């Protein structure tokens, strides 16, 4: 009949506080839309997630059906055979809506293993006053920063 049924285990490795509540509500909403599906949402602390996933996958049981994790882990997990390629599945129907760089980060050996969710950037901030008091000149570029 095409109706979805069964249990889906979803590990979330990145949510804290209100974000965790949002993802729990998404799981509940999916269950309401698909009453024969039970979503087992598990928030796995980020620091433990990579090893916990690898151990579960190596053991052959206990690994989640879906994992929200660090995209940097994709090549390692895919290389070890822990992820299924998503190419040709409905999960990728909106790939053209994402930045090319985001989509590229989800691939390993020309196969897609993840869907981009978040793109962020990191910054380094420093207190000019404290650096001056310590006799350290503020870095002007990456090489200066490494030398400091």
OpenMM code with the backbone's topology and positions (N, CA, C; nanometers):
from openmm import Vec3, app, unit

residues = "UNK UNK UNK UNK UNK UNK UNK UNK UNK UNK UNK UNK UNK UNK UNK UNK UNK UNK UNK UNK UNK UNK UNK UNK UNK UNK UNK UNK UNK UNK UNK UNK UNK UNK UNK UNK UNK UNK UNK UNK UNK UNK UNK UNK UNK UNK UNK UNK UNK UNK UNK UNK UNK UNK UNK UNK UNK UNK UNK UNK UNK UNK UNK UNK UNK UNK UNK UNK UNK UNK UNK UNK UNK UNK UNK UNK UNK UNK UNK UNK UNK UNK UNK UNK UNK UNK UNK UNK UNK UNK UNK UNK UNK UNK UNK UNK UNK UNK UNK UNK UNK UNK UNK UNK UNK UNK UNK UNK UNK UNK UNK UNK UNK UNK UNK UNK UNK UNK UNK UNK UNK UNK UNK UNK UNK UNK UNK UNK UNK UNK UNK UNK UNK UNK UNK UNK UNK UNK UNK UNK UNK UNK UNK UNK UNK UNK UNK UNK".split()
positions = [
    Vec3(0.0818, -0.1207, 0.0000),
    Vec3(0.0000, 0.0000, 0.0000),
    Vec3(0.0851, 0.1255, 0.0000),
    Vec3(0.2145, 0.1124, 0.0309),
    Vec3(0.3015, 0.2285, 0.0311),
    Vec3(0.2995, 0.3056, 0.1613),
    Vec3(0.2162, 0.2629, 0.2573),
    Vec3(0.2102, 0.3329, 0.3850),
    Vec3(0.3335, 0.2985, 0.4681),
    Vec3(0.3933, 0.3999, 0.5268),
    Vec3(0.5127, 0.3786, 0.6082),
    Vec3(0.4755, 0.3143, 0.7409),
    Vec3(0.5599, 0.2226, 0.7873),
    Vec3(0.5375, 0.1610, 0.9176),
    Vec3(0.6714, 0.1142, 0.9738),
    Vec3(0.6745, 0.0954, 1.1042),
    Vec3(0.7944, 0.0461, 1.1701),
    Vec3(0.8559, 0.1491, 1.2629),
    Vec3(0.9740, 0.1177, 1.3102),
    Vec3(1.0470, 0.2057, 1.4015),
    Vec3(1.1691, 0.2618, 1.3305),
    Vec3(1.1884, 0.3909, 1.3453),
    Vec3(1.3059, 0.4593, 1.2916),
    Vec3(1.3837, 0.5151, 1.4102),
    Vec3(1.5071, 0.4749, 1.4235),
    Vec3(1.5918, 0.5278, 1.5305),
    Vec3(1.6747, 0.6418, 1.4740),
    Vec3(1.6632, 0.7575, 1.5379),
    Vec3(1.7288, 0.8799, 1.4918),
    Vec3(1.8189, 0.9315, 1.6026),
    Vec3(1.9483, 0.9330, 1.5772),
    Vec3(2.0428, 0.9916, 1.6719),
    Vec3(2.0711, 1.1349, 1.6305),
    Vec3(2.0613, 1.2230, 1.7269),
    Vec3(2.0944, 1.3635, 1.7051),
    Vec3(2.2164, 1.3932, 1.7906),
    Vec3(2.3235, 1.4371, 1.7281),
    Vec3(2.4492, 1.4565, 1.8011),
    Vec3(2.4830, 1.6025, 1.8254),
    Vec3(2.3936, 1.6917, 1.7891),
    Vec3(2.4310, 1.8330, 1.7917),
    Vec3(2.3337, 1.9235, 1.8653),
    Vec3(2.2215, 1.8716, 1.9116),
    Vec3(2.1191, 1.9593, 1.9686),
    Vec3(2.1316, 1.9732, 2.1193),
    Vec3(2.1143, 2.0951, 2.1648),
    Vec3(2.1089, 2.1237, 2.3075),
    Vec3(1.9962, 2.2227, 2.3319),
    Vec3(1.9409, 2.2198, 2.4516),
    Vec3(1.8404, 2.3177, 2.4908),
    Vec3(1.7196, 2.3223, 2.4001),
    Vec3(1.6851, 2.4432, 2.3573),
    Vec3(1.5641, 2.4619, 2.2773),
    Vec3(1.5735, 2.3923, 2.1421),
    Vec3(1.6931, 2.3788, 2.0872),
    Vec3(1.7083, 2.3099, 1.9590),
    Vec3(1.6678, 2.1633, 1.9727),
    Vec3(1.7024, 2.1006, 2.0838),
    Vec3(1.6640, 1.9623, 2.1091),
    Vec3(1.5117, 1.9500, 2.1101),
    Vec3(1.4448, 2.0463, 2.1717),
    Vec3(1.2981, 2.0453, 2.1760),
    Vec3(1.2392, 2.0550, 2.0357),
    Vec3(1.3008, 2.1349, 1.9506),
    Vec3(1.2529, 2.1499, 1.8125),
    Vec3(1.2614, 2.0165, 1.7393),
    Vec3(1.3720, 1.9463, 1.7525),
    Vec3(1.3874, 1.8193, 1.6819),
    Vec3(1.2951, 1.7117, 1.7379),
    Vec3(1.2695, 1.7146, 1.8684),
    Vec3(1.1718, 1.6213, 1.9261),
    Vec3(1.0338, 1.6479, 1.8666),
    Vec3(0.9993, 1.7756, 1.8514),
    Vec3(0.8697, 1.8110, 1.7917),
    Vec3(0.8629, 1.7678, 1.6453),
    Vec3(0.9735, 1.7786, 1.5728),
    Vec3(0.9765, 1.7299, 1.4343),
    Vec3(0.9490, 1.5797, 1.4297),
    Vec3(1.0088, 1.5060, 1.5218),
    Vec3(0.9856, 1.3615, 1.5276),
    Vec3(0.8389, 1.3327, 1.5582),
    Vec3(0.7820, 1.4068, 1.6533),
    Vec3(0.6408, 1.3886, 1.6872),
    Vec3(0.5509, 1.4222, 1.5684),
    Vec3(0.5846, 1.5277, 1.4963),
    Vec3(0.5073, 1.5659, 1.3782),
    Vec3(0.5118, 1.4585, 1.2710),
    Vec3(0.6279, 1.3974, 1.2532),
    Vec3(0.6411, 1.2886, 1.1556),
    Vec3(0.5532, 1.1709, 1.1968),
    Vec3(0.5525, 1.1406, 1.3264),
    Vec3(0.4697, 1.0302, 1.3764),
    Vec3(0.3210, 1.0581, 1.3558),
    Vec3(0.2794, 1.1831, 1.3736),
    Vec3(0.1382, 1.2179, 1.3515),
    Vec3(0.1012, 1.2013, 1.2045),
    Vec3(0.1924, 1.2402, 1.1163),
    Vec3(0.1671, 1.2285, 0.9725),
    Vec3(0.1703, 1.0820, 0.9284),
    Vec3(0.2508, 1.0021, 0.9975),
    Vec3(0.2664, 0.8596, 0.9649),
    Vec3(0.2425, 0.7791, 1.0931),
    Vec3(0.1142, 0.7563, 1.1293),
    Vec3(0.0814, 0.6955, 1.2590),
    Vec3(0.1362, 0.5546, 1.2818),
    Vec3(0.1776, 0.4873, 1.1775),
    Vec3(0.2322, 0.3522, 1.1954),
    Vec3(0.3844, 0.3528, 1.2091),
    Vec3(0.4409, 0.4734, 1.2190),
    Vec3(0.5855, 0.4870, 1.2360),
    Vec3(0.6142, 0.5388, 1.3762),
    Vec3(0.7063, 0.4736, 1.4427),
    Vec3(0.7532, 0.5175, 1.5737),
    Vec3(0.8947, 0.5710, 1.5552),
    Vec3(0.9133, 0.7000, 1.5828),
    Vec3(1.0463, 0.7602, 1.5729),
    Vec3(1.1096, 0.7572, 1.7116),
    Vec3(1.2177, 0.6841, 1.7230),
    Vec3(1.2922, 0.6780, 1.8488),
    Vec3(1.4031, 0.7821, 1.8393),
    Vec3(1.3760, 0.9000, 1.8952),
    Vec3(1.4707, 1.0119, 1.8912),
    Vec3(1.5652, 1.0004, 2.0103),
    Vec3(1.6956, 0.9976, 1.9828),
    Vec3(1.7957, 0.9854, 2.0887),
    Vec3(1.8972, 1.0979, 2.0732),
    Vec3(1.9110, 1.1794, 2.1765),
    Vec3(2.0116, 1.2848, 2.1751),
    Vec3(2.1401, 1.2262, 2.2331),
    Vec3(2.2401, 1.2119, 2.1484),
    Vec3(2.3687, 1.1547, 2.1886),
    Vec3(2.4675, 1.2694, 2.2096),
    Vec3(2.5278, 1.2805, 2.3274),
    Vec3(2.6240, 1.3888, 2.3495),
    Vec3(2.7320, 1.3895, 2.2409),
    Vec3(2.7598, 1.5075, 2.1884),
    Vec3(2.8504, 1.5212, 2.0750),
    Vec3(2.9856, 1.4552, 2.0990),
    Vec3(3.0412, 1.4741, 2.2168),
    Vec3(3.1737, 1.4200, 2.2466),
    Vec3(3.1815, 1.2685, 2.2386),
    Vec3(3.0680, 1.2010, 2.2588),
    Vec3(3.0634, 1.0544, 2.2556),
    Vec3(3.0145, 0.9993, 2.1222),
    Vec3(2.9559, 1.0846, 2.0401),
    Vec3(2.8783, 1.0390, 1.9247),
    Vec3(2.9585, 0.9614, 1.8207),
    Vec3(3.0741, 1.0114, 1.7823),
    Vec3(3.1495, 0.9466, 1.6751),
    Vec3(3.1875, 0.8035, 1.7133),
    Vec3(3.2436, 0.7857, 1.8317),
    Vec3(3.2826, 0.6513, 1.8756),
    Vec3(3.1616, 0.5630, 1.9017),
    Vec3(3.0572, 0.6208, 1.9584),
    Vec3(2.9364, 0.5426, 1.9856),
    Vec3(2.8767, 0.4901, 1.8550),
    Vec3(2.8724, 0.5748, 1.7520),
    Vec3(2.8185, 0.5324, 1.6229),
    Vec3(2.9061, 0.4232, 1.5609),
    Vec3(3.0374, 0.4446, 1.5625),
    Vec3(3.1288, 0.3440, 1.5063),
    Vec3(3.1140, 0.2101, 1.5782),
    Vec3(3.1076, 0.2144, 1.7114),
    Vec3(3.0947, 0.0905, 1.7882),
    Vec3(2.9642, 0.0187, 1.7567),
    Vec3(2.8553, 0.0945, 1.7470),
    Vec3(2.7252, 0.0341, 1.7154),
    Vec3(2.7254, -0.0246, 1.5749),
    Vec3(2.7841, 0.0468, 1.4803),
    Vec3(2.7893, -0.0018, 1.3419),
    Vec3(2.8777, -0.1263, 1.3309),
    Vec3(2.9904, -0.1270, 1.4011),
    Vec3(3.0806, -0.2426, 1.3977),
    Vec3(3.0162, -0.3652, 1.4607),
    Vec3(2.9361, -0.3429, 1.5646),
    Vec3(2.8698, -0.4541, 1.6328),
    Vec3(2.7581, -0.5135, 1.5475),
    Vec3(2.7099, -0.4353, 1.4509),
    Vec3(2.6059, -0.4855, 1.3621),
    Vec3(2.4649, -0.4666, 1.4130),
    Vec3(2.4511, -0.4118, 1.5313),
    Vec3(2.3177, -0.3802, 1.5819),
    Vec3(2.3275, -0.2575, 1.6704),
    Vec3(2.2188, -0.1905, 1.6875),
    Vec3(2.2176, -0.0729, 1.7727),
    Vec3(2.2517, 0.0568, 1.7035),
    Vec3(2.2984, 0.0504, 1.5791),
    Vec3(2.3265, 0.1746, 1.5059),
    Vec3(2.1942, 0.2376, 1.4638),
    Vec3(2.1888, 0.3692, 1.4579),
    Vec3(2.0639, 0.4350, 1.4196),
    Vec3(2.0351, 0.4206, 1.2705),
    Vec3(1.9088, 0.4407, 1.2365),
    Vec3(1.8692, 0.4449, 1.0956),
    Vec3(1.9062, 0.5794, 1.0351),
    Vec3(1.9009, 0.6827, 1.1184),
    Vec3(1.9311, 0.8199, 1.0764),
    Vec3(2.0219, 0.8802, 1.1820),
    Vec3(2.1227, 0.9537, 1.1384),
    Vec3(2.2091, 1.0238, 1.2332),
    Vec3(2.2298, 1.1664, 1.1842),
    Vec3(2.2096, 1.2607, 1.2742),
    Vec3(2.2408, 1.4013, 1.2463),
    Vec3(2.3754, 1.4246, 1.3115),
    Vec3(2.4764, 1.4452, 1.2290),
    Vec3(2.6110, 1.4528, 1.2845),
    Vec3(2.6961, 1.5521, 1.2078),
    Vec3(2.8190, 1.5534, 1.2429),
    Vec3(2.9196, 1.6379, 1.1808),
    Vec3(2.9449, 1.5887, 1.0386),
    Vec3(2.9308, 1.6763, 0.9401),
    Vec3(2.9510, 1.6355, 0.8005),
    Vec3(3.0951, 1.5904, 0.7765),
    Vec3(3.1871, 1.6363, 0.8580),
    Vec3(3.3279, 1.5961, 0.8441),
    Vec3(3.3467, 1.4465, 0.8694),
    Vec3(3.2516, 1.3830, 0.9361),
    Vec3(3.2614, 1.2396, 0.9624),
    Vec3(3.2171, 1.1562, 0.8415),
    Vec3(3.1518, 1.2181, 0.7459),
    Vec3(3.0939, 1.1452, 0.6326),
    Vec3(3.1950, 1.0579, 0.5587),
    Vec3(3.3111, 1.1095, 0.5166),
    Vec3(3.4042, 1.0234, 0.4425),
    Vec3(3.4476, 0.8998, 0.5219),
    Vec3(3.4763, 0.9183, 0.6493),
    Vec3(3.5199, 0.8069, 0.7333),
    Vec3(3.4089, 0.7028, 0.7461),
    Vec3(3.2880, 0.7475, 0.7802),
    Vec3(3.1757, 0.6548, 0.7967),
    Vec3(3.1425, 0.5843, 0.6655),
    Vec3(3.1461, 0.6585, 0.5548),
    Vec3(3.1153, 0.5989, 0.4239),
    Vec3(3.2228, 0.4977, 0.3844),
    Vec3(3.3487, 0.5336, 0.4045),
    Vec3(3.4603, 0.4441, 0.3717),
    Vec3(3.4515, 0.3128, 0.4492),
    Vec3(3.4065, 0.3197, 0.5724),
    Vec3(3.3950, 0.2001, 0.6560),
    Vec3(3.2681, 0.1200, 0.6259),
    Vec3(3.1820, 0.1747, 0.5384),
    Vec3(3.0595, 0.1043, 0.5015),
    Vec3(2.9453, 0.1216, 0.5992),
    Vec3(2.9517, 0.2252, 0.6819),
    Vec3(2.8484, 0.2474, 0.7825),
    Vec3(2.7308, 0.3295, 0.7310),
    Vec3(2.7450, 0.3901, 0.6145),
    Vec3(2.6392, 0.4743, 0.5582),
    Vec3(2.5937, 0.4174, 0.4247),
    Vec3(2.4672, 0.4374, 0.3950),
    Vec3(2.4129, 0.3974, 0.2647),
    Vec3(2.4070, 0.5205, 0.1754),
    Vec3(2.4454, 0.5069, 0.0486),
    Vec3(2.4344, 0.6211, -0.0427),
    Vec3(2.2878, 0.6618, -0.0599),
    Vec3(2.2650, 0.7908, -0.0717),
    Vec3(2.1295, 0.8443, -0.0872),
    Vec3(2.0947, 0.8758, -0.2317),
    Vec3(2.1889, 0.8566, -0.3225),
    Vec3(2.1648, 0.8885, -0.4633),
    Vec3(2.0414, 0.8135, -0.5131),
    Vec3(1.9533, 0.8865, -0.5839),
    Vec3(1.8320, 0.8272, -0.6384),
    Vec3(1.7173, 0.8159, -0.5400),
    Vec3(1.7351, 0.8668, -0.4178),
    Vec3(1.6276, 0.8604, -0.3180),
    Vec3(1.5588, 0.9962, -0.3067),
    Vec3(1.4367, 0.9978, -0.2504),
    Vec3(1.3666, 1.1258, -0.2318),
    Vec3(1.4412, 1.2236, -0.1408),
    Vec3(1.5328, 1.1736, -0.0589),
    Vec3(1.6080, 1.2612, 0.0318),
    Vec3(1.6848, 1.3690, -0.0432),
    Vec3(1.7175, 1.3431, -0.1693),
    Vec3(1.8001, 1.4373, -0.2456),
    Vec3(1.7209, 1.5203, -0.3456),
    Vec3(1.5893, 1.5167, -0.3376),
    Vec3(1.5094, 1.5866, -0.4387),
    Vec3(1.5318, 1.7374, -0.4397),
    Vec3(1.5748, 1.7955, -0.3297),
    Vec3(1.5946, 1.9405, -0.3223),
    Vec3(1.7422, 1.9804, -0.3225),
    Vec3(1.8310, 1.8935, -0.3645),
    Vec3(1.9744, 1.9225, -0.3613),
    Vec3(2.0110, 2.0503, -0.4365),
    Vec3(1.9388, 2.0819, -0.5420),
    Vec3(1.9705, 2.2025, -0.6193),
    Vec3(1.9448, 2.3306, -0.5408),
    Vec3(1.8718, 2.3203, -0.4288),
    Vec3(1.8435, 2.4371, -0.3457),
    Vec3(1.9604, 2.4727, -0.2537),
    Vec3(2.0585, 2.3858, -0.2433),
    Vec3(2.1714, 2.4072, -0.1529),
    Vec3(2.2918, 2.4643, -0.2276),
    Vec3(2.3774, 2.5301, -0.1539),
    Vec3(2.5040, 2.5758, -0.2112),
    Vec3(2.5845, 2.4552, -0.2586),
    Vec3(2.6523, 2.4722, -0.3704),
    Vec3(2.7320, 2.3618, -0.4264),
    Vec3(2.8344, 2.3096, -0.3257),
    Vec3(2.8947, 2.4009, -0.2494),
    Vec3(2.9966, 2.3608, -0.1520),
    Vec3(2.9355, 2.2741, -0.0420),
    Vec3(2.8122, 2.3067, -0.0029),
    Vec3(2.7454, 2.2274, 0.1005),
    Vec3(2.7166, 2.0870, 0.0493),
    Vec3(2.6696, 2.0777, -0.0736),
    Vec3(2.6415, 1.9471, -0.1335),
    Vec3(2.7708, 1.8671, -0.1491),
    Vec3(2.8772, 1.9327, -0.1907),
    Vec3(3.0061, 1.8639, -0.2091),
    Vec3(3.0549, 1.8021, -0.0783),
    Vec3(3.0257, 1.8667, 0.0338),
    Vec3(3.0724, 1.8161, 0.1629),
    Vec3(3.0004, 1.6891, 0.2065),
    Vec3(2.8921, 1.6545, 0.1390),
    Vec3(2.8142, 1.5360, 0.1757),
    Vec3(2.8487, 1.4146, 0.0903),
    Vec3(2.9473, 1.4317, 0.0022),
    Vec3(2.9815, 1.3246, -0.0920),
    Vec3(3.1112, 1.2538, -0.0526),
    Vec3(3.1185, 1.1294, -0.0947),
    Vec3(3.2408, 1.0504, -0.0809),
    Vec3(3.2483, 0.9608, -0.2039),
    Vec3(3.3589, 0.9687, -0.2751),
    Vec3(3.3790, 0.8914, -0.3978),
    Vec3(3.2581, 0.9011, -0.4915),
    Vec3(3.2154, 1.0254, -0.5171),
    Vec3(3.1072, 1.0579, -0.6107),
    Vec3(2.9699, 1.0039, -0.5720),
    Vec3(2.9525, 0.9637, -0.4484),
    Vec3(2.8207, 0.9230, -0.3994),
    Vec3(2.7824, 1.0155, -0.2851),
    Vec3(2.6522, 1.0398, -0.2716),
    Vec3(2.6019, 1.1298, -0.1684),
    Vec3(2.5553, 1.0484, -0.0485),
    Vec3(2.6048, 1.0857, 0.0698),
    Vec3(2.5733, 1.0116, 0.1918),
    Vec3(2.4998, 1.0944, 0.2967),
    Vec3(2.4778, 1.2215, 0.2692),
    Vec3(2.4136, 1.3074, 0.3684),
    Vec3(2.3391, 1.4196, 0.2975),
    Vec3(2.2578, 1.4892, 0.3745),
    Vec3(2.1848, 1.6057, 0.3252),
    Vec3(2.2324, 1.7253, 0.4069),
    Vec3(2.2739, 1.8335, 0.3423),
    Vec3(2.3192, 1.9504, 0.4189),
    Vec3(2.2062, 2.0054, 0.5054),
    Vec3(2.2422, 2.0464, 0.6251),
    Vec3(2.1419, 2.1069, 0.7117),
    Vec3(2.1846, 2.2452, 0.7580),
    Vec3(2.3094, 2.2582, 0.7962),
    Vec3(2.3583, 2.3835, 0.8522),
    Vec3(2.4938, 2.4157, 0.7905),
    Vec3(2.5134, 2.5411, 0.7599),
    Vec3(2.6450, 2.5880, 0.7183),
    Vec3(2.6828, 2.6970, 0.8176),
    Vec3(2.8000, 2.6836, 0.8751),
    Vec3(2.8423, 2.7866, 0.9688),
    Vec3(2.9862, 2.8260, 0.9410),
    Vec3(3.0273, 2.9292, 1.0065),
    Vec3(3.1658, 2.9719, 0.9954),
    Vec3(3.2168, 3.0010, 1.1356),
    Vec3(3.3448, 2.9901, 1.1510),
    Vec3(3.4067, 3.0124, 1.2810),
    Vec3(3.4812, 3.1449, 1.2782),
    Vec3(3.4906, 3.2049, 1.3918),
    Vec3(3.5654, 3.3290, 1.4029),
    Vec3(3.6582, 3.3226, 1.5225),
    Vec3(3.7604, 3.4020, 1.5180),
    Vec3(3.8513, 3.4139, 1.6315),
    Vec3(3.8425, 3.5580, 1.6790),
    Vec3(3.8126, 3.5721, 1.8062),
    Vec3(3.7992, 3.7049, 1.8649),
    Vec3(3.9055, 3.7195, 1.9730),
    Vec3(3.9539, 3.8395, 1.9893),
    Vec3(4.0553, 3.8606, 2.0915),
    Vec3(4.0339, 3.9968, 2.1559),
    Vec3(4.0876, 4.0099, 2.2763),
    Vec3(4.0768, 4.1328, 2.3530),
    Vec3(4.2054, 4.2132, 2.3316),
    Vec3(4.1946, 4.3216, 2.2553),
    Vec3(4.3121, 4.4035, 2.2225),
    Vec3(4.3827, 4.4531, 2.3483),
    Vec3(4.3040, 4.4911, 2.4472),
    Vec3(4.3614, 4.5450, 2.5702),
    Vec3(4.4478, 4.4397, 2.6407),
    Vec3(4.3975, 4.3185, 2.6512),
    Vec3(4.4738, 4.2127, 2.7177),
    Vec3(4.6006, 4.1772, 2.6406),
    Vec3(4.5903, 4.1732, 2.5080),
    Vec3(4.7100, 4.1457, 2.4286),
    Vec3(4.8144, 4.2541, 2.4494),
    Vec3(4.7695, 4.3788, 2.4488),
    Vec3(4.8622, 4.4913, 2.4668),
    Vec3(4.9292, 4.4830, 2.6037),
    Vec3(4.8487, 4.4542, 2.7082),
    Vec3(4.9033, 4.4424, 2.8434),
    Vec3(5.0049, 4.3284, 2.8534),
    Vec3(4.9858, 4.2238, 2.7746),
    Vec3(5.0771, 4.1093, 2.7762),
    Vec3(5.1969, 4.1304, 2.6849),
    Vec3(5.1984, 4.2446, 2.6147),
    Vec3(5.3085, 4.2732, 2.5240),
    Vec3(5.3026, 4.1927, 2.3951),
    Vec3(5.1837, 4.1491, 2.3585),
    Vec3(5.1660, 4.0706, 2.2359),
    Vec3(5.0991, 4.1583, 2.1316),
    Vec3(5.1590, 4.1625, 2.0138),
    Vec3(5.1006, 4.2403, 1.9049),
    Vec3(4.9859, 4.1603, 1.8430),
    Vec3(4.8762, 4.2274, 1.8167),
    Vec3(4.7603, 4.1603, 1.7569),
    Vec3(4.7984, 4.1005, 1.6220),
    Vec3(4.7587, 3.9756, 1.5969),
    Vec3(4.7930, 3.9130, 1.4691),
    Vec3(4.7208, 3.9806, 1.3529),
    Vec3(4.7915, 3.9967, 1.2425),
    Vec3(4.7338, 4.0593, 1.1233),
    Vec3(4.6907, 3.9552, 1.0208),
    Vec3(4.7430, 3.8317, 1.0361),
    Vec3(4.7093, 3.7261, 0.9406),
    Vec3(4.7264, 3.5905, 1.0094),
    Vec3(4.6994, 3.4835, 0.9370),
    Vec3(4.7047, 3.3497, 0.9946),
    Vec3(4.8452, 3.3126, 1.0423),
    Vec3(4.9464, 3.3503, 0.9673),
    Vec3(5.0838, 3.3203, 1.0094),
    Vec3(5.1171, 3.3896, 1.1409),
    Vec3(5.0750, 3.5169, 1.1550),
    Vec3(5.0965, 3.5896, 1.2806),
    Vec3(5.0236, 3.5203, 1.3958),
    Vec3(4.9025, 3.4732, 1.3685),
    Vec3(4.8235, 3.4061, 1.4713),
    Vec3(4.8936, 3.2780, 1.5175),
    Vec3(4.9446, 3.2013, 1.4237),
    Vec3(5.0163, 3.0777, 1.4580),
    Vec3(5.1410, 3.1075, 1.5406),
    Vec3(5.2090, 3.2159, 1.5074),
    Vec3(5.3313, 3.2529, 1.5792),
    Vec3(5.3016, 3.3030, 1.7201),
    Vec3(5.1853, 3.3625, 1.7400),
    Vec3(5.1482, 3.4162, 1.8709),
    Vec3(5.1242, 3.3020, 1.9653),
] * unit.nanometer
topology = app.Topology()
chain = topology.addChain("A")
for resn in residues:
    res = topology.addResidue(resn, chain)
    for name in ("N", "CA", "C"):
        topology.addAtom(name, app.Element.getBySymbol(name[0]), res)
